[in-house]
């Protein structure tokens, strides 16, 4: 399942909140890339057996992709609109 069109600041808050909740960065867009955070960014977070993929662009803002149950939990926990959620 995927949540799309999350405003930049809101997506940053979600990413920070998950990190505080124990999610670890397993992979990220190269920190040395000249366009990181300007045109594009991405992170893969892991906690136990769960994985979330965050991707950001200056055109479409944040999208988060993961298992249905984890995405549904994010929708509730961070009060996101289910209108932006879609099946992969």
N, C-alpha and C positions, 0 to 999 in steps of 0.2 A: 504494500500500500504506500501511497505517496501523498504528502501534503505539499501544495505548491503556492507560490506567490505570497510568501510570508515576508512582511516588511523587514528591511535590513536590521533595524534596531531590535525588533521583536525576535528575529532569528538569533541575533547575538545573545539576547537574554536567555533564550532557550538553551543554546549551546553552553553558556556559562552555568546555568542552573543544573544541567545534566552533569557537567564536570564536577560541580560541588556535590552532586548526589552519587558520585563514585564511578561515573562513566569515564573511560580512559581513551585518549586519542591513540588509535592504532595506526592511522595513516593520515597524512594531510598534504595538501598542495605544497609544493616546494616553497619553503620560507624565503628562499633567495630569489624566487621568480619576480621579475620586475613588475608584473601586474597583479601580484597577490593582494587581495583586498581592494584592488582598484577596478579591475575588470572581471576577475574570477577568483574563487576560493573554494576549497572543499575539505571536508574532514570525514573520516570514518571513526565512529566511536564504538567501543565494545564494553559490555558489562556482562559477566558470566558467559552465557551462550548467545546473548543477544547482540545484534549489530544494527547501527543506524548510519546512514550515509547522508551527510549534509552537503549541498552544493549551492553556491551563490554566484550570481552574475549581476552586473549592473543593469541588465535589461529585465531579468525575470525575478530578481531578488532570491530569497532562500527557498529551497525545496528540501524536504526531508523524506527519505525513503527507508522503509524497514518492514518487518513482519507486521501483519494486520493488528495483532494484539498490542504491540509496542506503540504503533502509531495511534491506535484508539486511546491508549493511556496518555499519550502526549496531548491529544485533542482535549481530553478532560482536564489533565493536570495544568496545562498552560492556557486553557480556555480559548482554543483555536476554533475556527469555523470549519464545520464538516463539509462545507461547500467547496473548500479548497482541497479536500481529500479525494483521491482517486485510486482505483485499482491499477496495479502495474501492468 
